[in-house]
Amino acid sequence: MTILIIDSGVCSRHSYDCKTIKGVTLSLMYDGSCQISNDYEDEIGHGTAIVDIILSNVDNASMVNIIMIKIFKNDYMLTPELLNLAIEYSINTYKFDIMLIASGFRSSESMKYIESNILKLIDNGVVVISAFDNNGAVSYPAAFASVIGVDSDKLLNCDNGQYHYLENSIVNIVGYGGFFRVKWSNGVKNIVKGNSFTAAQIVALIINKCKYKPTGESLSTTLFELKTGAVTNTIKKTTNFDTLYYEGYNFLKNAKKAIVFPFNKEIHSIAKFEKLLKFNIVDYFDVKHKRNIGKKISDLYSHIDSEKIIKDVLSIDWESDFDLIILGHVELLSKSINMNYVNYFFDKAKKYNKKIYAFDDIKKLSNINSNDAVNVFTPTIDNCWIPHFNNDKLRIAHTPIIGVFGTSSQQGKYTLQLHLRSMFMDDGYRVAQIGTEPSGYLFGFDAVFPIGYNSSHYLAGLESISTLNQIIFKCEDKKHRPDVIIAGSQSGSVTYAPFSHSHITLAQTEFIMGLQPDLVVLCVNEFDELDYISRTKKFIEGVCECKVIAYVVYSRKRKDNYADKITYQEYPIDKKSIYNEILDDTGTPMYTLNSDDDLKKLYNSIIVNLTK
């Protein structure tokens, strides 16, 4: 049985009981060429320990051949290019049965070509084993489906060779996670622990299980052998994540013409940014009770440049050629005027063969059954989304992530996200975007994580964080990888005062922790207390490794405050007296949302910060 190990070499001062041991050192030169040396002396000790664990745990070490490809010298610095070089060299130079890669990367950005070479090994009957990251992150190549990924558990018994076997998981084997006494460099012994040493023990276990079998074991055969001797066999719940991820896109991909009802706050962004939609808006409709009927949108809202007239919902021509109904939040509206608009629109859509994109989870608000719901879609995050296959591990994003957060509601956070989307795309950048408003898919967002008003997000805690983390990975794992990811949260990134459950912003905290942005733009109000702005900034920068690079304010003031209802009135930009005070207090620049010049400056500031 021949084992090829990619590690730090082998110490010649120790004696080894194996049949043969040989190797090379590979170095990647600045010009991309490979330098090969026959000296594979271990300067660190790690590779020596790996060899010692394998040979100490096999039944007959004298039948084992060791090939060491040394890629670490006096440190653990490794690049994907060097690892791929070592794998390619092994394919072209040696014949072996098992490859152990006792290292890896937390990012998959440069790992696709490594996976393709590993698949060549699998096709030749080689079993590839790799250790997962010691800190618990998803790492590669261990996470590849073609690799036996090894994790550890310190509660398992080393002497009995105990291990857990996992199915439907990126982690295949969980082995002993305690301490090993091993041979080290310079002829000494050392006490070590870590997943790479656990993986070496699993290699020995595979050798023992397959010693009477011919070489060229397939991955499936080896996994079957390991399954039979496991302490436990855990089958992770199946998650059809890819199907769920593309569900919104697939629902809308053939839409050509749409109508919108009602014309409320959540619809304003659709009217303002129609150019970002992949289909045409034919008409906007509302109820007569709101007194918007017959008025131009631009007359009602000066910041929306739209000449469309708002029409009476009862005037919809159902036989016209629109194919999509965008049904905004209607639960409260239905109750206030005693009209069930969910059932009304569903019955009409079913009769006239229209599709409904609903902001509310209308299956909860109507008598729609599963057979009827084929033409109804609501962005939803529920138990079906939980990535059980990650085995509680989180992925590390390699694409820059821009977060848009705020201190309160009605600050234009969503408007800002759409402005940024438009500016990045106009400059030719590939943008991935995650929204917390249900309208996200309408604008071509990659995912919607609906934690806002009347939320159809049904996860909490670590399950919510893990799901968002996996969504980010899917945003990155596309043919045309994004240059930047934009994601915005809901109001109140930090709890202002714990007066009731409604004031506690758990969902927003989970969103920040799952997103882990690199840069954050914080929307604030001119009437916010400076202490609260500063506390919000410190919290965001403290809960994840990021930087709040700018504040954005929507110039407005409180118009009146009665019966717990606050309304606002815009006013000219030159009345921003608090700007300098905020700037002096925090040192963070501030921009105005309702200023095209300021938005361009903000965008340029983001570009500069991304290139640092």
Number of C-alpha atoms within 10 A of each C-alpha: 18 20 25 24 25 24 29 28 32 31 24 14 14 15 10 15 15 18 14 14 17 15 20 18 22 23 19 17 10 7 6 10 10 15 10 12 12 12 14 23 22 23 19 21 25 25 28 25 28 28 29 24 22 24 24 17 19 20 14 15 19 14 15 21 19 21 24 25 25 26 24 23 20 10 10 13 9 14 14 19 15 19 21 19 20 23 21 16 14 20 16 8 9 10 14 22 22 25 23 24 23 27 21 23 20 20 19 24 15 15 18 14 13 19 19 13 16 24 18 13 22 20 13 16 17 22 28 24 25 28 30 32 22 15 10 16 17 25 26 26 29 28 23 19 15 20 26 26 25 28 26 26 17 14 11 18 14 17 8 8 17 18 26 22 23 21 17 17 21 24 26 25 26 24 27 29 22 18 15 17 13 21 25 26 23 14 14 12 14 14 11 14 16 22 27 28 30 31 31 27 25 27 26 23 19 18 25 14 16 17 16 8 10 9 15 15 17 16 18 11 12 16 18 12 14 21 20 11 16 18 13 14 16 15 13 15 14 15 16 12 18 11 11 17 18 13 16 23 16 12 17 19 12 12 16 15 16 21 19 22 24 23 23 13 11 17 18 15 17 22 20 18 17 15 12 14 13 17 18 15 20 14 16 23 21 20 18 13 9 9 11 18 18 14 14 16 22 16 13 11 12 10 13 16 14 16 12 16 17 23 22 19 16 10 8 13 9 14 8 8 13 20 18 26 22 21 23 20 25 21 17 11 14 13 11 9 10 9 13 16 20 23 15 11 17 23 14 12 19 15 10 14 15 20 24 27 25 22 24 23 20 24 17 9 14 14 12 16 10 9 7 12 15 11 16 22 21 20 26 22 21 15 14 15 24 23 26 20 19 20 17 13 21 21 18 18 22 15 20 17 23 26 24 24 31 28 22 17 13 16 21 18 26 22 16 20 22 22 18 20 22 16 16 17 12 10 8 9 14 15 20 23 25 26 25 23 21 27 24 22 23 19 20 18 20 21 27 24 25 25 22 17 14 14 18 20 20 13 17 14 13 14 20 24 23 26 26 28 22 24 24 26 19 18 23 21 13 9 6 10 15 17 16 20 23 23 26 27 26 25 19 20 24 24 19 15 8 10 9 7 8 9 13 17 17 17 21 22 21 18 23 23 20 23 26 25 25 21 22 26 24 24 27 26 21 18 10 13 12 16 12 15 22 13 15 23 26 14 14 23 18 11 12 15 12 17 19 22 19 21 26 27 22 22 23 20 14 12 10 11 10 7 5 6 7 10 12 13 10 14 12 9 14 7 10 14 10 14 17 12 11 21 14 11 13 13 12 13 17 21 20 20 23 19 13 11 12 15 19 15 14 23 16 13 14 18 12 10 13 14 7 5
